[in-house]
Amino acid sequence: IDELLAEGVTGKRVFVRADLNVPLAGGLITDDGRIRAVLPTVRALAAAGAKVIVASHLGRPKGAPDPAFSLLPAAERLGELLGAPVAFAQDTVGPSAHEAVDGLQPGQVAVVENLRFNAGETSKDDTERGEFADRLAALADVYVGDGFGAVHRKHASVYDLPARLPHYAGYLIATEVGVLKKLTEDVARPYVVALGGSKVSDKLAVIDQLLGKADRILIGGGMAFTFLKAKGYEVGTSLLQEDQIPAVTEYMERAVKQGVELVLPVDVVVAPGFPDLKAKAPTEHSAVEAHAMPEGQLGLDIGPKTAALYAAKLSDAKTVFWNGPMGVFEHPDYAEGTKAVAQALVDSKGFTVVGGGDSAAAVRTLGFDENAFGHISTGGGASLEYLEGKTLPGLAALED
Ligand code: 3PG
């Protein structure tokens, strides 16, 4: 983007593909981290006199307008954060979008409606995606890719549009790639990775890569129960992916062979059922040894002994990557494990990276100062796929 700014953008229509896919509850944004993350790019372009068009997806609507997924709340928050009015187009490439863009003066910003209200955005058919990309291209003179959270998606606005316009990477993508690249190259050791989240199937590919890279991998969240079951423990009614047990078993064996410490919870917090995340009322729960989970109980967090163990395992790390909450942190009874890991990162003298929409939202909603972390990635799937070594369509398109 510095190159683009040096060439001059005054009066040019610059399409910024951002990732404003923020969590919403009852129409209100619960974490605006992704909007704040794109501000440097939008501000720089506006200050240089560009007509800035910001576009993003929000949620997973089914290729047609759906008011529940309107980008309007994100557009309003962007305006508040910029301290300047932001025009909002009620469609993405239709008359409203053209009217909004035509009405922009140099230095002004417009947001177009959710890209995924158009079937062409996510289509698997190259022609359909291409047609939608043509309509997006008609809105702008230049493309700036800055939606790091979506670069792993082969979608029209991420992959096909840059091929149709002069294209540049924004500041957020440049920062994210710079940090994640460091983790794949010469990391300072010990390199400790904490992995949580619900599904082990989402994390298999990254564990596969990390077994050749990390010194320690700490496992938490719902995915830990598939590991505990593979170890021969009973896990009550906890989340379990039986079909992943062979893969998990193989990884545990490989970890031993390769001298990687793969650490599992020694205790867990269990309850008779899933808590009400809205009411957040106190629930009946207890901490039990991981090898003695009672029948009919559901594991919802790592236990206090595990939290202390993981904090100790993180204490001498020179590099840390953390992806995925350790428990159901949205309820105070099951947030302690996630808090303990976040605190260990805050206390760490090493370089700490938080990857993933959920863990990034967790650190902020649990009240941690985001400046206490080395880097908080805006990408969930995107940061994992980067570490897996995959080619990410949105990055490939910008490099092309
Ligand atoms: C994310 O939340 O990880 C990104 O915004 C991508 O969203 P998606 O998983 O719906 O493509």
Boltz pocket constraint, residues with backbone or C-beta under 6 A from the ligand:
constraints:
  - pocket:
      binder: B
      contacts: [[A, 19], [A, 21], [A, 59], [A, 60], [A, 149], [A, 150], [A, 153], [A, 357], [A, 378], [A, 379], [A, 380], [A, 381], [A, 382]]
      max_distance: 6.0
